[in-house]
Amino acid sequence: MFSPEGLFGSPHRSLRVTSVYLLRTNHPPYRSIFPERIFSFLSYPQLVLGDFNLHHPLGDPCLSLSEREFIISTSYFDAAGDLPYHLLNTPGVYTRFPFDTISRPSVLDLAFANTALSSLVSSWDTPLPSTGSDHVPCVITLRPPAIMLPPPTLHWALLNLDAVGKALDTFTTQPCPERPTPNSLSRWFDISSTRLTSLVTESAYCSRYCTYLMLDVSYSGSSIVALFFLPCTFLICYSFLLGYLFLSSLIAFTTLLPFRQPYAFLLVLLD
């Protein structure tokens, strides 16, 4: 997947999604694809997922493994961890439910994210109903890293200047303390500045600009459906300078500068 403006606002313009389906073989590594061909070092985000046909304690901690099964699966998990790739599965959450009532459910569908992608992973889950296969769909949600949003800001362009001017004409401060101390003078200034601020902000509109980005990846076995949805992003450069000069009631403001950056809608089906 390619995003010319950068994935989720990051410097990475590409996201690689690798679908894996491993068959059992009679020769080392006893699966159809070598670990080194699945996991490789990339400087940009990569998601590796699919039906690995492997049992490992990190994915299924309650399963009793034979020594052979453990050695086979460990070679893949070690290859992933050395680069490093991080397992996204919730330990113990089954992804395969056999149709017969004798076999035990298992964790065969695995998902790994490399370091460049792991900070964007919000969740891994199996919330969808069965599609008729013995493998249930797994959903991975990617979001941008948590960003502390600024508090609501005042829309100075819509400020009612006439109302503010009339209010300032009648604005008076409380008398200064007759015998001022540092504490009493500080309280007097805080009270006066709060009243003046409220007088101005009551005549302005508040606005907040947010960024919404989401990428959902669903996979079952070796099939992947990726829903890539990034609605328009509203970015805002804002600053304001509020200077109080009580003798002349002089207030200086700078205005807000909003701008927009469009993103794309992309639906990808990989098999």
N, C-alpha and C positions, 0 to 999 in steps of 0.2 A: 504494500500500500504506500502511496506517495502523497505527501501534502506539501505543496510548494511554499506555503507560509510557515511550515514547521508544525510538527505534530504536537497538539495541545499547547501551542505557543512555545515549545522547546526548540533548541537549535537542530533537532533531528528531523529530517524531512522524509525519512523512510521508516516503515515498519514491516518487518518480515514475519509472516505467519507460516510455520512449517507443519504440515500434516504428516503424521507418522502412523504406519501400520506394520507391526513386526510379526512375521511368521516364524514358527518354530522350525529349527534345522537340526541336523545331526552332527554339525561341526561347529567349532568355536566361531563366534561367541554364542552359538546355539540360538541365535535369532537372525533374521534375514538381513539386517542392516547393522553395520558396526557403529558403536557409540560415537566414534570420532567423526562420522559422517552426519550424525544427527546434531551434535552439539559442536559449535564452532565459535570462536571469539569474534564478536562484532562490536563495533563502536556505537552502532545505532540499535534501537529496540528490536528484539526478536522474541516471538512467542512460539514455543514448540509444544505440540499437543497431539493426542490421538490415542489409538489402541496399541499400547506397548506390549500387551500380553506378558506382563511381568508382575510378580508378587514381591513386595518389599515392605519391611516394617514401617518405613516412613509414611507410606500410603495406607497400609492396613496393619496397624500395630497389634491387633488381636489375632492375627493369623499365625499358625504354627508352620514354619517353613522348614523344608529339608535343607541340608547343607548345600546341595547342588543348586536348588532354586535361589538360595541366598547369594551364592557366588555369582550366578548369572545376572541377577538383577542389580547387584552391587556394582558391577562393572559399568552399568549405565548411569546409576546414581552418582558414582564417583566421577565419571566423565562430566556430568552436569555440574557437580559441586566444585570441581577444580577451576571452572572458567570465570566466575561462577554463574550457574543458573539456579533459580529458587523454585522449589516445588510449590505450586499454587493450591493443590488439593487440600481439603480439610481432612486430616487423618481420620480414618474409620468410616468415612462417608462412601457407601458403595456406589459403584458406577455400572456394575453388571449384575443382573438378576436372572439366573438360569431358569428356563421354563419348567424343568423338573423340580420336584420338591425335595430331592435328596441332596443335590449340590448346594454348597454354601455360596451366598453372594460374595462378590469380590471387588477389588479396586484394580481395574485394568486400564482404564482411561485416565491418563495422566496429563498434566499441563505444567510446563516450566517457563519461567520468564528470566531473561538475562538481566544484568544489573541496570542497564539503561532503561528497561521497561518496568522493573519491579516497583519503582516509586509511583507508577501510574496505575497499578492494579488496585482496584477498590474491593473486589470480592470474587470468590469462586463459589458456585452453588449448583444444585441440581433441582431447580424449582419446577421444571416442566414435566408434564405427564409423558408416559412412554409413547413412543411412536410405532410400537409393534415389534421393535427389536429387543433383544435381551440387554442391550446397552441403553442406559438412560441419557438424555441430552444433558450436557454440562454447560453452564453459562458463566462466562468471565466478563466482568464489567471493569472497564478502564476509565478512569477520570483523571483530570489534571491534579497535581499535588494540591493539598489543602492550602488555600490562600486566605489570610485574614482580610475580609472585606472592610473597606473604610466605612465609617459611620455615614448616615445620610448627610448629604451636603446641601447647602442652600443654592437655589437657582437664581443667581443675581440678575440674570437677564430679564427675569419676570418680576423684579422688585418694583413695588409700587412706590415710586419716588415721591409722588405728591403726598401720599399718606405719611411717609417717613419725614418729609420736610415739615409738615404741620405738627407732627409729634415732637420733632426736635425743637420747634419754636417754643413749645410749652414745657420742655424737659428741664427739670431742675434737680440738682443733687441735694442730698441731706446736708445740713450744716456740718462743717468739719469739727471734730472734737475740740473743745476749748483748751484742754491740756492734753495734746496728743502724745501717745506712747507708740512704740513700734507696732504693738498688737492692735491697739484701737485704730490707728491709722490704716493698718492693713485691712481690718474689717470694714472700715468706711469705704475704702477703695473697692473692695470686693463687692459690697452691696451696690455701690454706684455703677460699677462696670456691668454687673449682672442686669440691673434695670435698663441700662442703655442697650445692652445686647438684646434683651427681650423685646425692646421697643422696635429694633430693626428687624429681627428675625420673624416677628409676627406678620410682617408685610412681605415676606419672601416665601417661595415654594421650596419644599424639600425634594430631592431626587437621589436615587441610588442606581448605580450602574453595576451589573453583574455579568459574569461570564459563565455560560453553560456549555459543557462539552461532554460527550459520552460516546463510548465505543463498546458495543456488546458483541461478544464472540460466542457462538453456540457450536458445540461439536458433539458428535456421537460416533464412536468408532473412528473411521478415517474421513468422515465428511465434516466440512466446516461451513457454517453460514455466518458471515460477519456483517453486522449492521453498523455502519459508520455514519454517525449523525452529529454534525456540528452546526447548530444554528448560528445566526449572526452574533458576533461578539461585540459588545459595546464597551469600549475602553474609554477611560476618562483621564484627562490630565487636568488637575484642578489645584488651585491654591487660592488662598485669600489672605489679604493683609487687612487687619482691623486695627486701626490706630485710634486711640482715645485721647482727645485733647479737650478736657471738660470746659475750659474757658471759652473755646470757640465752637465746641461740638463738631470738630472736624473728623470725618470718617472717610477712610480710603479703602477701596475694594478693588480686587482684580477679578475678572470674570472667569467662568468655567469654559473649558474648551473640550467638547466631546467630539469623538470621531469613531467611525465604524470600520470593522474589518470583516468581510464576508468569508464564510467557510463553505464547505461542500457537503453534499449528501451522497454516500456511496454504498451500494449493496454489492457484496462479493460472494460468490458461491464457488467454493473450491472442493474438489473431490479427488 
